[in-house]
Amino acid sequence: MFTRDVLNYFDITRPTLARALDISDAAVYQWKDNEPIPEAQALRLAAATGNGLRYDPELYNFDSAKLDKILANRPRERDNAEGNF
């Protein structure tokens, strides 16, 4: 999802978008038109628009194999004293 997609979808300005997302104008002005917006904001906007604005994981270099490796190598949580976890 790109900045221009969001601005065109809602027909709004960057400052209005910043207020809607409850982030600073400066943050939105850092988003370059030819680069994806921050992933967290893309996910929020996709959810808020019922996927009218589509989140594309390919834009964010999502690598499920890398995630699987990270999860497999993380330390296992120890059971608490009562054995409930």
N, C-alpha and C positions, 0 to 999 in steps of 0.2 A: 504494500500500500504506500502510495506516494503522497506528498503534501498536496500536490495539485488535485489528486483524486478526492481528497477530503474536502478541500476548499470548494471544488466544483460541485460535489455531492450536496453539500449544505448551502452553497452559494453564500459563503461567509468570508471574512478576512482572517488573517492570522491572529490578531488580538482577540477576536470573537471566539476563535477556536481555542485559544489558550484559556480564556475564561470558562468555556464549556468543559474543558478537561481539568480545570482547576490547577493549571500549571502557569508558569510565567510566560509573558510575551517573548522574553529573550530566549526561552527554551524552544518555542515554536519557530522563532526567526533563525535558529541554528539549523533547522531541518532544511536540507538542500532539496530543491525540486526534483533533481535527478537521482536521488538516493531514497531508499525506504525510510519511512518514519520509524521512530523507536518501536521495537516489537511490542512492548507492554501497551503502548498507546494504540497500536494497530489491533491488538486483541480486544481492547476496550471498545474501540470504534466498531469493529466487526460485530461484537455482541450487542452493542447499543443500536445498531442498524439492522439487526436480524440478518446479518451477513450481506446487507445491501452494499456495504464496503467490505470487500473480501480480504481476509487474512491469508497471505500466501507464504507458507513456511519456507518455500524455496528461496525467498528473498532474504531470509535470515540465516542461511547456511545451516539449517537444522540437520544434524547428523545423528540419527537414532543409534547407529553402531557406537558412536562416541559416548552417547548418553548411557547405553547399556554397559559399556566398559567402566564408566565412572561409578555407576550404581553397583556393579559387581565388586568393585575394589574398595567401596566405602566400609569403614569399620561397622561391625554389627552392634546394635544397641544391646546393652546388657539388660537382662530381666531385672525388674525392681524386686525389692525384698519379698513381696507377696507373689511374685511370679506372674503378675498381670502387666502385660504390655501390648 
